[in-house]
Amino acid sequence: KATKWHDDYNIFKNGVKDLEVMMQNVITSAFETVVTTDQGLQMLEAFHHLSKREAIKRAVEKKASDVYGIFGNELNNVFKEFNANRKNPPIGPQFPKYAGAALWAKGLQKRLQYQMDLLNSTYYLKSCREHEDAQTQ
């Protein structure tokens, strides 16, 4: 009939919920400075190891989606840059016309390939839908 245990348990439960909210706020504020795929993946790796509770896992998964959004934006930027400069690529005067254009295009490809390799090397992102979409694009 003593309710002390129930009161203590409710205090504990509310404390854990408060910690979850604080952790979600930390995750959100940490990702405010992320502007590249590499930075986002480093943050995701750090928070992935801390995400044991469901609410934290959802917050990390949402940020993983945002990282794929950053990659998608970079993919679109490279596509636009390639199409805009296809006829007259921005190459230096020391490069031959066609070899310089090929080198420029290869640089754009490497820019995306590096980021895609980073996304493929993450063991904790393989199962999300955005990973498959990024592979397709």
Buried (B, 14 or more C-beta within 10 A) or exposed (E): EEEEEEEEEEEEEEEEEEEBEEBBEBBEEEBEEBEBBBBBBEBBEEBBEEBEBEEBBEBBBEBBEBBBEBBBEBBEEBEEBBEEBEEEBEBEEEBEEEEBBBBBBEEBEEBBEEBBEBBEEBEBBEEBEBBEEBEEE
